[in-house]
Amino acid sequence: GRFVVPSFVQRILKLKKAGSVSGEIETGDVSIVRDFVDVRDVVRAYDMLLERGTPGEVYNIASGRGVRLSEIIEEIGRQVDVRVTSRVNPEFVRPDDNRVVIGSPEKIERELGWEAKIPLEKTIADMITCMELQ
């Protein structure tokens, strides 16, 4: 629950478990754009870097694709069949937060052949499944 996507999944599943077909969650600024990579892809990248990366070099583990946090909420809602709206809680807003953070995977792709393979929709589906089992 400390990270944004699992936090959204938990709160939206709570709406679903309460029998709601729609509901509202409190969020920070959901217009912020981030580059999300499935942890399984990250682990694969770390393994490749340990095996074949150049020591001392910097590599971005990134998808190269930006996604608005509002899109994450929409996708979770779509997958669990709950229509979700968000209400900004000023306490959750970080005024100095970068509006857009997107990494370039060009170097790790070129040098090691790594690329993010697991689509965000699958990551979200797997999170939902795991959290439903808890």
Disulfide bonds with the S-S distance in Angstrom:
none
